[in-house]
Amino acid sequence: GYGLLVAHHRGALAHLVDLLCDPEKTARIAAVQALAATGREDAALLLRLKALTGDREYEVIGECLTGLLNLAAGEAIPFIARFLKKAPPDVRLEAAAAPGSSREPVAFAALRDCWQTEVEREFRKALLIAIGSSRQPDAVDFLLGLVSSHPVPLAIDALAALAPCRFYADIRTRVAETVQQRGERELTRAFERGFREP
């Protein structure tokens, strides 16, 4: 699509820069997505600049962060981690979702490290959901550790984060065994709600 066109035509890149400042949110998002599709280093720099200068719509920043992950995950994660720690609430949520879609171990590590120092409960829950969506073995182990040994409210949050993995028989079995070993009625109910047989 347009990303391939931009990869070969410098004039198209200039046009996308103009679209990054378009009054319409959909145009700005489309420009970000096209830049991310190019695979070009200069496109990554533009996305980085857009994320730093901000946008009145938090979804645009989220697209920038996701695009940076697609272009250069290893370099993007430390950059995205800055938004996890210090940004408006909606942007922080977008920053949490971006590494959750990555299969890079460093992405999980960034989310875990932020969770360990975060104090706001709702954002901590969002970080756990992002960790669960990665489905990485280390992420699953981390969440199971919370289910097995942390206070019930936190264990329930971790259980909810594991729910997207319920279709994987091996993970489902491990979660069921962990919940059974704890023997907490509230936790068992949460498992039954979130892990119903498909």
N, C-alpha and C positions, 0 to 999 in steps of 0.2 A: 504494500500500500504506500501511503504517503511517506512513511519512514524510509523506505527504500529509495524513493525519489529524492528525499533530502540528503541521503547518504552520498549522492552523486552530483547534486546541484547546489552550489553555494547560494544562489539567489533564493532557493526555497528555504534555506536556513534563515536568511534575513526576514523572509515573510513570516516564519514561525515566531521570530523574536517580536515582530509587530503584534501577532496574535496573542502572545503572552500578556500583552497590555490591553487586550480587547475588553470593552465594557461587559460583554457577555461571558458568564462563567463557563458555559459549554464550549465556547471558542478557546478559552484559556486552557481548559482541561484537554481539549483535542490537540492543542499545540504541544502541551506537555507529553501526551501519549505519543505523538509523532516524533518528538525529539528522542524519547526513550527508545523508540523502535529503530533508530538509526544505528545504534552501536558505536557512535562516534564519541571520542573524548571531548571534543568541543561542545557537543550536546550535553554531556554530563556537567560540564562547567556552567552552562546556561541554567540547567535545572538546579544546580547548587546555588547559583546567584538568586534565582527566583525564590527558592526556599528561604534564603537569608533575608531578602528584602520584604518578603511577606505577601499576603494577598487577603483581601477582605472576606474571601470564602475559604474556610479551612480545608475543604475538599481539594482545592487546587494544590495546597501545600502537601497534602497526603499523596496526591498523584506524583508530585515531584520526588518525594521520598521513595515511593515505590519504583518510580522510573530509575532513580539512582541505584537502587538495589539490582535492578535488571541489567544495568550497564556495567556496574563494578561493585559487586556485593562487598568484597573485602574492604575496599576504601570507603564505601557508603555507611557501613555500620557505625563506626565511631562518630561520623557526622550526624547520623540519625539519633544516636544516643544523647547528643546535646539537646535535641528537641524533647526527648523523654524526660529530661531533668528540669528544663526551664523553657516553658512556652505556655501560651494560653491553653486552658483545659481541652478545648476541642482539637487543637493541634497536637497536644500530647497524646490524645487518643488515636489520631491518625498515625503518629510516630510509633505507637505501640503496634498498630495493625500491620505496618509495613514489614518489619522483621519477622512477624508471625507467619508471613507468606513465604519466607526464605527457608531453604534447607541447609543453610550454612551454619555450622556449629557456633560461630562467633555471634550470629544473630540471636540464638537462644541465650548465650552468655550475657549479651547486652540486656536482654529482657529480665533475666534472672537477677543480675546485679542491680538493676533499677528497682525491681520488686523488693529486694532485701533492704533497701534504704528508704523506700517510699512509706509515708505514714497515712496518706489519704485512702480510706478503705475502698471506695468505688474505683479509683484508679488502679489500686492493687488487684482488684478483681479483673479489670480490663487487661492488665499485664498477664495474669494467669490464663485468661482466654486466649491471648496472643501466643503464649507459650504452648498451650495445648494444640492450637491450630497448626503448629509447625510439624507435629507428629514425629519429631526426632527422638531417637531412643533416649538420649540424655534428658530431654524435656519430659518424656513420659516417666522416667525414673524419678525426676525431681518432683513432679506432681504426685506420684504415688507415695513418695516420702512424706509429703504434706498430709495426704489422706490417712496414712498409717499412724502418724505420731503427733499431729498438731491439734489444737483445740477444735471442737466440732464445727463451729461456724467457718473457720478457715479450711477445714477438711472438706466441707460441703462446697466451698468456692473452688477448691482444687478438683473436686469430683465433677463439677459443672464444666471446668476447663477440659477435662478428659472425655466428656460426652461425645465430641466429634469422632473419637477413636472407637466408639462402641461397635462399629461394623467390622473391626479387626478382632478376630476370635481370640488371638493370643493376648492382646491388651485387655479385652473384655474379661477374660478369665483372671488375669492378674488383678484387675480392679475388684472383681467380685470376691476374690480370696482375701484381699486387703480389707475390704469392708466387713467381711464375715469375721475376720480375726479381731477386729475392733469391737464388734458386738454392740455398737451404739445404735439404738432404735432410730434416732433422727437421721443418722448417716445411712442406715439401711433403706429408709423411706426415700431419701434423696437418690440413692442408687437405683431403686425400683422405678422412680419417675424418669430419670435421665438415661437409663440403660435398658429400657424395655426392648424385648426381642424384636428385631426388624421384621 
